[in-house]
């Protein structure tokens, strides 16, 4: 029996609250990414999936807004997708991991029309398919040139608790 895959992790209220403020969304993305990664390191992949899923959903929003810039948002999105795929695989849900791969690469492919960011986007798509955890040199250079992966100083609100 096929399992329906839903990539909506945030409830409607949290989604609206976070998407009203990009700084708040960035802070929540960071906190949930770190929490999900920590749970994965502890071998608790099933518990990590909701955190990584929320981070993935926020990364998609931040990419749409190009916050804090295209290079950083694209790398965050790619990394969030990669972490979520790996958590699903480790939890024995390879179908869900493949669904994240297809939807993520499709999402990034929509950005290929932007010639200024074509190579960065193509490198990120390649990263999704190769499972690489290190940034390709060109991507690392673009992220470095754009100021790294900063979290804004004004993002003082903590991420909401998952329920």
The 8 nearest C-alpha neighbors of each residue, nearest first, counted from 0:
[[1, 2, 3, 94, 4, 92, 95, 93],
 [2, 0, 3, 94, 4, 95, 92, 93],
 [1, 3, 4, 0, 94, 95, 5, 92],
 [4, 2, 5, 1, 95, 0, 94, 6],
 [5, 3, 2, 95, 6, 98, 94, 99],
 [4, 6, 7, 3, 8, 95, 98, 2],
 [5, 7, 8, 4, 52, 56, 99, 55],
 [8, 6, 5, 9, 56, 52, 53, 10],
 [7, 9, 53, 52, 6, 49, 10, 56],
 [10, 8, 14, 53, 7, 13, 11, 56],
 [9, 11, 13, 12, 14, 8, 7, 15],
 [10, 12, 14, 13, 15, 9, 16, 8],
 [13, 11, 15, 14, 10, 16, 9, 17],
 [14, 12, 16, 15, 10, 11, 17, 9],
 [13, 15, 11, 17, 12, 16, 9, 18],
 [14, 16, 18, 12, 13, 17, 11, 19],
 [17, 15, 13, 19, 14, 18, 12, 20],
 [18, 16, 24, 14, 19, 15, 20, 23],
 [17, 19, 15, 20, 16, 14, 21, 24],
 [18, 20, 17, 16, 15, 21, 23, 24],
 [19, 21, 23, 18, 22, 17, 24, 16],
 [22, 20, 24, 23, 25, 18, 19, 66],
 [23, 21, 25, 154, 24, 20, 26, 151],
 [22, 24, 26, 20, 21, 25, 154, 17],
 [23, 25, 21, 17, 27, 22, 26, 28],
 [26, 24, 28, 22, 23, 27, 21, 29],
 [25, 27, 23, 29, 28, 24, 154, 22],
 [26, 28, 158, 30, 24, 29, 25, 31],
 [29, 27, 54, 25, 31, 26, 30, 32],
 [30, 28, 32, 26, 27, 31, 33, 25],
 [31, 29, 27, 33, 32, 28, 34, 26],
 [30, 32, 34, 50, 28, 33, 29, 54],
 [33, 31, 29, 35, 30, 34, 51, 54],
 [32, 34, 36, 30, 31, 35, 37, 29],
 [35, 33, 31, 37, 36, 32, 30, 38],
 [34, 36, 47, 38, 50, 32, 51, 37],
 [37, 35, 39, 33, 38, 34, 32, 40],
 [36, 38, 40, 34, 39, 35, 33, 41],
 [39, 37, 41, 43, 35, 47, 40, 36],
 [40, 38, 42, 44, 36, 41, 43, 37],
 [39, 41, 37, 42, 38, 36, 43, 44],
 [40, 42, 38, 39, 43, 37, 44, 36],
 [41, 43, 39, 40, 44, 38, 89, 45],
 [44, 42, 38, 39, 46, 41, 45, 47],
 [43, 45, 47, 39, 86, 46, 90, 42],
 [44, 46, 47, 48, 43, 90, 86, 87],
 [45, 47, 44, 43, 48, 49, 38, 50],
 [46, 48, 35, 44, 38, 45, 50, 49],
 [47, 49, 51, 50, 45, 46, 52, 86],
 [50, 48, 52, 51, 47, 53, 8, 46],
 [51, 49, 31, 35, 53, 52, 47, 48],
 [50, 52, 54, 48, 35, 53, 83, 49],
 [51, 53, 49, 55, 54, 50, 48, 8],
 [52, 54, 56, 8, 50, 55, 51, 9],
 [53, 55, 28, 51, 57, 52, 56, 31],
 [56, 54, 52, 79, 58, 53, 57, 80],
 [55, 57, 53, 59, 58, 54, 52, 60],
 [58, 56, 60, 54, 59, 55, 28, 61],
 [59, 57, 76, 55, 61, 60, 56, 54],
 [58, 60, 62, 56, 57, 61, 76, 63],
 [59, 61, 57, 63, 58, 62, 64, 56],
 [62, 60, 58, 64, 66, 63, 59, 65],
 [63, 61, 65, 72, 59, 64, 60, 73],
 [62, 64, 60, 61, 65, 59, 66, 72],
 [63, 65, 61, 66, 62, 60, 67, 21],
 [66, 64, 62, 69, 68, 63, 61, 72],
 [67, 65, 68, 61, 64, 72, 62, 69],
 [66, 68, 65, 72, 71, 69, 61, 149],
 [69, 67, 66, 65, 71, 70, 72, 145],
 [68, 70, 65, 72, 71, 73, 66, 62],
 [71, 69, 73, 72, 142, 68, 74, 141],
 [70, 72, 74, 73, 69, 68, 142, 148],
 [73, 71, 62, 75, 69, 74, 70, 65],
 [74, 72, 76, 70, 75, 71, 69, 62],
 [73, 75, 77, 71, 76, 72, 78, 70],
 [76, 74, 72, 78, 73, 77, 79, 71],
 [75, 77, 58, 73, 79, 74, 78, 59],
 [76, 78, 74, 80, 75, 79, 81, 73],
 [77, 79, 81, 75, 80, 76, 74, 82],
 [78, 80, 55, 76, 82, 81, 77, 75],
 [81, 79, 83, 77, 78, 82, 55, 84],
 [80, 82, 78, 84, 79, 83, 77, 127],
 [83, 81, 85, 79, 84, 80, 78, 86],
 [84, 82, 86, 80, 85, 81, 51, 79],
 [85, 83, 96, 81, 87, 82, 86, 80],
 [84, 86, 88, 82, 87, 83, 89, 81],
 [87, 85, 83, 89, 44, 88, 84, 90],
 [86, 88, 92, 90, 84, 96, 85, 89],
 [89, 87, 93, 85, 91, 92, 90, 86],
 [88, 90, 86, 91, 87, 85, 44, 92],
 [89, 91, 87, 88, 44, 92, 45, 86],
 [92, 90, 88, 89, 93, 87, 86, 94],
 [93, 91, 87, 88, 94, 95, 90, 96],
 [92, 94, 88, 96, 95, 91, 97, 87],
 [95, 93, 97, 96, 92, 98, 2, 88],
 [94, 96, 98, 93, 97, 92, 4, 99],
 [97, 95, 84, 93, 99, 87, 94, 98],
 [98, 96, 100, 94, 95, 99, 93, 101],
 [97, 99, 95, 101, 100, 96, 102, 94],
 [100, 98, 96, 102, 97, 101, 103, 84],
 [101, 99, 97, 103, 98, 102, 104, 96],
 [100, 102, 98, 104, 103, 99, 105, 97],
 [101, 103, 105, 99, 104, 100, 106, 98],
 [104, 102, 106, 100, 105, 101, 99, 107],
 [103, 105, 107, 101, 106, 124, 102, 108],
 [104, 106, 108, 102, 103, 107, 101, 109],
 [107, 105, 103, 104, 108, 109, 102, 110],
 [106, 108, 104, 109, 110, 105, 103, 120],
 [107, 109, 105, 110, 111, 106, 104, 120],
 [108, 110, 107, 106, 111, 105, 112, 104],
 [111, 109, 108, 107, 112, 113, 120, 106],
 [112, 110, 117, 108, 113, 109, 120, 114],
 [113, 111, 110, 114, 109, 117, 108, 116],
 [112, 114, 111, 115, 116, 110, 117, 109],
 [113, 115, 117, 116, 112, 111, 118, 110],
 [114, 116, 113, 117, 118, 119, 112, 111],
 [117, 115, 114, 119, 113, 118, 120, 111],
 [116, 118, 114, 111, 120, 119, 115, 113],
 [119, 117, 121, 120, 116, 122, 115, 114],
 [120, 118, 122, 116, 121, 117, 138, 123],
 [119, 121, 123, 117, 122, 118, 116, 124],
 [120, 122, 118, 124, 123, 119, 117, 125],
 [123, 121, 125, 119, 120, 124, 118, 126],
 [122, 124, 126, 120, 125, 121, 77, 119],
 [125, 123, 121, 127, 126, 122, 104, 120],
 [124, 126, 122, 128, 123, 127, 129, 121],
 [125, 127, 123, 129, 124, 131, 128, 130],
 [128, 126, 124, 125, 130, 129, 81, 123],
 [127, 129, 125, 126, 130, 124, 100, 131],
 [130, 128, 126, 131, 127, 125, 124, 132],
 [129, 131, 127, 128, 126, 132, 81, 125],
 [132, 130, 129, 126, 133, 127, 134, 128],
 [131, 133, 130, 134, 126, 78, 81, 129],
 [134, 132, 131, 135, 126, 139, 136, 130],
 [133, 135, 139, 138, 136, 132, 131, 126],
 [134, 136, 138, 137, 139, 133, 122, 126],
 [137, 135, 139, 138, 140, 134, 141, 133],
 [138, 136, 140, 139, 135, 141, 119, 134],
 [139, 137, 141, 135, 140, 136, 119, 134],
 [138, 140, 136, 142, 137, 141, 134, 143],
 [139, 141, 143, 137, 138, 142, 144, 136],
 [142, 140, 144, 138, 143, 139, 145, 70],
 [143, 141, 145, 147, 139, 144, 140, 70],
 [142, 144, 147, 140, 146, 145, 141, 139],
 [145, 143, 141, 142, 146, 140, 147, 139],
 [146, 144, 142, 143, 147, 141, 70, 68],
 [145, 147, 143, 144, 142, 148, 149, 71],
 [148, 146, 143, 142, 149, 145, 71, 144],
 [147, 149, 71, 146, 150, 142, 143, 75],
 [150, 148, 147, 151, 146, 67, 71, 152],
 [149, 151, 152, 25, 26, 148, 154, 22],
 [150, 152, 153, 154, 149, 22, 25, 26],
 [151, 153, 154, 150, 155, 22, 149, 26],
 [154, 152, 151, 155, 22, 150, 156, 23],
 [155, 153, 22, 152, 151, 23, 156, 26],
 [154, 156, 153, 157, 152, 23, 26, 22],
 [157, 155, 154, 23, 158, 26, 27, 153],
 [156, 158, 159, 155, 27, 26, 23, 30],
 [157, 159, 27, 160, 26, 156, 30, 23],
 [158, 160, 157, 161, 27, 13, 156, 17],
 [161, 159, 162, 158, 157, 31, 13, 50],
 [160, 162, 159, 50, 49, 9, 53, 158],
 [161, 160, 10, 159, 9, 49, 8, 13]]
